[in-house]
Amino acid sequence: MRYLQRSGYLILETNWHCRWGELDIVARQGQELVFIEVKFRSSNRCGLAAESITRRKLASLGRSIDIYLKEKRLLGTMHRLDAICLDGVGKSVRMHHYKLI
């Protein structure tokens, strides 16, 4: 989260749940609301962290985002979906920040 804060993100919520799933991080960057999916893989046996963000996962995140926006009365707010993917162990962890949608 320090990375996000240093990059100008204001963290609003973490681990927000609804019936469709969980939003790992909800943040604001300027006027834009940013939903951030966090994925971690300590080995590549099951693929890289980014590879776990499938169409099915994106659909689930989309439904969760819609519910969040409705519940918080933020419909019409500019928003996007990012992913922070971490691969590796210890000091050899590599981080990638993707702006998905």
Backbone as JSON, one array per atom type, in Angstrom:
{
  "sequence": "MRYLQRSGYLILETNWHCRWGELDIVARQGQELVFIEVKFRSSNRCGLAAESITRRKLASLGRSIDIYLKEKRLLGTMHRLDAICLDGVGKSVRMHHYKLI",
  "N": [[0.82, -1.19, 0.0], [2.06, 1.14, 0.52], [3.4, 1.74, -1.84], [1.25, 2.5, -3.49], [0.27, 4.76, -2.11], [2.54, 6.43, -2.23], [2.45, 6.86, -4.91], [0.41, 8.59, -5.25], [-2.16, 7.74, -4.64], [-5.13, 7.68, -2.73], [-6.11, 5.67, -0.23], [-9.21, 4.26, 0.22], [-10.79, 2.08, 1.01], [-10.3, -1.34, 2.04], [-10.45, -4.79, 1.18], [-13.27, -5.01, 0.62], [-16.44, -6.48, 0.68], [-19.0, -8.19, -1.19], [-21.89, -9.96, -2.45], [-20.95, -10.93, -4.88], [-18.25, -11.07, -4.72], [-15.01, -9.88, -3.78], [-13.5, -6.7, -3.38], [-10.26, -5.84, -3.51], [-8.74, -3.44, -3.02], [-9.95, -0.18, -2.72], [-9.52, 2.92, -4.03], [-8.65, 6.4, -4.44], [-7.51, 8.4, -7.05], [-6.66, 11.43, -7.8], [-9.44, 12.75, -9.39], [-10.51, 10.34, -10.0], [-11.95, 7.2, -9.24], [-10.47, 4.25, -8.16], [-10.33, 0.83, -8.53], [-8.61, -1.82, -7.23], [-7.17, -4.83, -7.96], [-5.36, -7.3, -6.33], [-2.82, -9.58, -6.88], [-0.83, -12.4, -6.08], [1.94, -14.51, -6.53], [4.05, -17.0, -5.41], [5.51, -18.83, -6.72], [6.0, -20.02, -10.1], [4.59, -22.22, -10.8], [1.83, -22.45, -11.12], [1.48, -20.56, -12.99], [1.98, -17.07, -13.84], [1.19, -14.24, -11.71], [-0.41, -12.33, -13.02], [-1.67, -13.88, -14.93], [-3.73, -15.07, -13.64], [-5.88, -13.44, -13.71], [-8.61, -13.76, -15.14], [-11.16, -13.84, -17.76], [-13.5, -14.54, -16.48], [-12.92, -13.75, -13.84], [-12.65, -10.99, -14.25], [-15.29, -10.39, -14.97], [-16.63, -10.96, -12.58], [-15.4, -9.06, -10.91], [-16.32, -6.76, -12.18], [-19.1, -6.88, -11.66], [-19.0, -6.64, -8.86], [-17.89, -4.09, -8.63], [-19.94, -2.55, -9.78], [-21.98, -2.94, -7.86], [-20.73, -1.78, -5.62], [-20.52, 0.91, -6.46], [-23.23, 1.57, -6.66], [-24.15, 1.12, -3.99], [-22.64, 3.01, -2.59], [-23.56, 5.29, -3.67], [-22.33, 6.4, -5.96], [-22.67, 6.32, -8.64], [-21.92, 7.12, -11.98], [-19.51, 8.24, -11.41], [-16.17, 8.78, -12.43], [-14.2, 5.97, -13.03], [-11.88, 3.2, -12.74], [-10.29, 0.0, -13.32], [-7.56, -1.49, -11.86], [-4.67, -3.64, -11.65], [-2.44, -5.1, -9.39], [0.27, -7.03, -9.58], [2.22, -9.48, -8.13], [5.13, -11.35, -8.21], [7.23, -13.94, -7.1], [9.64, -14.38, -4.38], [10.56, -13.09, -1.21], [13.22, -10.78, -1.39], [13.34, -10.89, -4.07], [10.95, -10.36, -5.29], [8.88, -9.37, -7.91], [7.1, -6.61, -9.04], [4.24, -5.65, -10.84], [2.24, -3.15, -12.2], [-0.83, -2.8, -13.53], [-3.08, -1.07, -15.6], [-6.2, -1.88, -16.14], [-8.98, -1.56, -17.04]],
  "CA": [[0.0, 0.0, 0.0], [2.95, 2.31, 0.48], [3.62, 2.04, -3.25], [0.09, 3.25, -3.98], [0.26, 6.07, -1.46], [3.62, 7.23, -2.82], [2.07, 7.14, -6.29], [-0.68, 9.56, -5.25], [-3.47, 7.13, -4.39], [-5.71, 7.78, -1.39], [-6.79, 4.4, 0.03], [-10.51, 4.47, 0.84], [-11.24, 0.83, 1.65], [-9.62, -2.59, 1.67], [-11.2, -6.03, 1.39], [-14.71, -4.75, 0.61], [-17.13, -7.7, 0.24], [-20.41, -8.25, -1.56], [-22.22, -11.35, -2.82], [-20.24, -11.33, -6.09], [-16.83, -11.25, -4.45], [-14.29, -8.92, -2.94], [-12.64, -5.7, -3.99], [-9.09, -5.81, -2.63], [-8.45, -2.06, -2.61], [-10.67, 0.91, -3.37], [-8.7, 4.11, -3.81], [-8.92, 7.56, -5.29], [-6.34, 9.06, -7.62], [-7.25, 12.64, -8.37], [-10.91, 12.67, -9.41], [-10.9, 9.0, -10.44], [-12.04, 6.1, -8.29], [-9.68, 3.14, -8.71], [-10.51, -0.48, -7.89], [-7.32, -2.48, -7.45], [-7.1, -6.26, -7.69], [-4.0, -7.67, -5.97], [-2.54, -10.99, -7.09], [0.53, -12.77, -5.67], [2.38, -15.88, -6.77], [5.41, -17.22, -4.9], [6.2, -19.65, -7.72], [5.29, -19.96, -11.37], [3.99, -23.53, -11.09], [0.45, -22.23, -11.57], [1.5, -19.39, -13.87], [2.28, -15.77, -13.24], [0.05, -13.63, -11.03], [-1.28, -11.67, -14.0], [-2.42, -14.89, -15.67], [-4.9, -15.5, -12.86], [-6.98, -12.49, -13.94], [-9.3, -14.33, -16.29], [-12.43, -13.17, -18.13], [-14.47, -14.82, -15.41], [-12.55, -12.88, -12.72], [-13.0, -9.62, -14.65], [-16.74, -10.26, -14.9], [-16.96, -10.91, -11.16], [-14.97, -7.74, -10.43], [-17.24, -5.77, -12.75], [-20.34, -6.91, -10.88], [-18.7, -6.09, -7.53], [-17.72, -2.64, -8.79], [-21.28, -1.98, -9.98], [-22.67, -2.92, -6.56], [-20.05, -0.78, -4.79], [-20.91, 2.25, -6.92], [-24.64, 1.78, -6.29], [-24.27, 1.22, -2.53], [-21.99, 4.24, -2.12], [-24.17, 6.39, -4.42], [-21.26, 6.98, -6.76], [-22.92, 6.06, -10.06], [-21.49, 8.24, -12.82], [-18.16, 8.64, -11.03], [-15.11, 8.2, -13.26], [-13.52, 4.89, -12.31], [-11.14, 2.23, -13.54], [-9.82, -1.2, -12.63], [-6.12, -1.75, -11.95], [-4.2, -4.88, -11.01], [-1.06, -5.14, -8.93], [0.66, -8.43, -9.62], [3.5, -9.73, -7.46], [5.66, -12.68, -8.48], [8.52, -14.2, -6.5], [9.76, -14.56, -2.94], [11.54, -12.25, -0.51], [13.72, -9.59, -2.07], [13.28, -11.07, -5.52], [9.57, -10.16, -5.75], [8.73, -8.4, -8.99], [5.76, -6.03, -9.03], [3.75, -5.02, -12.06], [0.99, -2.42, -11.99], [-1.54, -2.74, -14.8], [-4.36, -0.37, -15.66], [-6.94, -2.83, -16.96], [-10.19, -1.02, -17.68]],
  "C": [[0.86, 1.26, 0.0], [3.23, 2.74, -0.95], [2.47, 2.9, -3.79], [0.04, 4.66, -3.39], [1.35, 6.98, -2.01], [3.31, 7.64, -4.26], [0.85, 8.06, -6.38], [-2.07, 8.99, -5.07], [-3.87, 7.36, -2.94], [-6.52, 6.5, -1.18], [-8.08, 4.69, 0.78], [-10.98, 3.25, 1.61], [-10.36, -0.32, 1.2], [-10.55, -3.75, 1.98], [-12.71, -5.8, 1.53], [-15.42, -5.95, -0.02], [-18.57, -7.42, -0.2], [-20.68, -9.68, -2.02], [-21.47, -11.84, -4.05], [-18.75, -11.53, -5.85], [-16.27, -10.14, -3.58], [-13.52, -7.94, -3.82], [-11.46, -5.52, -3.04], [-8.81, -4.4, -2.11], [-9.34, -1.12, -3.42], [-9.91, 2.18, -3.01], [-9.18, 5.24, -4.7], [-7.57, 8.1, -5.76], [-6.87, 10.26, -8.37], [-8.76, 12.54, -8.28], [-11.42, 11.27, -9.74], [-10.9, 8.0, -9.3], [-11.34, 4.9, -8.92], [-9.91, 1.89, -7.86], [-9.28, -1.29, -8.25], [-7.39, -3.94, -7.0], [-5.63, -6.59, -7.42], [-3.85, -9.17, -6.13], [-1.08, -11.26, -6.75], [0.78, -14.23, -6.01], [3.82, -16.01, -6.28], [6.2, -18.15, -5.81], [5.39, -19.58, -9.01], [4.69, -21.31, -11.76], [2.57, -23.4, -11.63], [0.36, -21.02, -12.49], [1.84, -18.13, -13.1], [1.02, -15.18, -12.62], [-0.92, -13.01, -12.02], [-2.15, -12.67, -14.76], [-3.65, -15.37, -14.92], [-6.07, -14.53, -13.0], [-7.64, -12.88, -15.26], [-10.53, -13.5, -16.65], [-13.47, -13.35, -17.04], [-14.2, -13.91, -14.19], [-12.92, -11.44, -13.03], [-14.5, -9.39, -14.58], [-17.2, -10.15, -13.45], [-16.58, -9.55, -10.56], [-15.91, -6.65, -10.94], [-18.55, -5.71, -11.99], [-20.13, -6.3, -9.48], [-18.55, -4.58, -7.59], [-19.07, -1.96, -8.96], [-22.03, -1.87, -8.65], [-22.05, -1.87, -5.65], [-20.52, 0.62, -5.17], [-22.36, 2.56, -6.55], [-24.79, 1.99, -4.79], [-23.72, 2.53, -2.0], [-22.54, 5.49, -2.81], [-23.13, 7.17, -5.23], [-21.44, 6.7, -8.25], [-22.56, 7.3, -10.87], [-20.1, 8.75, -12.49], [-17.15, 7.99, -11.99], [-14.39, 7.14, -12.44], [-12.8, 3.99, -13.3], [-10.75, 1.06, -12.66], [-8.34, -1.37, -12.91], [-5.84, -3.12, -11.35], [-2.75, -4.67, -10.59], [-0.71, -6.61, -8.79], [2.08, -8.58, -9.08], [3.91, -11.17, -7.72], [7.02, -12.82, -7.82], [8.45, -14.34, -5.0], [10.81, -13.6, -2.4], [11.93, -11.02, -1.3], [13.66, -9.71, -3.59], [11.85, -10.96, -6.06], [9.56, -9.07, -6.81], [7.28, -7.93, -8.99], [5.46, -5.41, -10.38], [2.41, -4.37, -11.75], [0.35, -2.23, -13.37], [-2.81, -1.92, -14.65], [-5.2, -1.15, -16.65], [-8.1, -2.2, -17.73], [-10.42, 0.4, -17.18]]
}
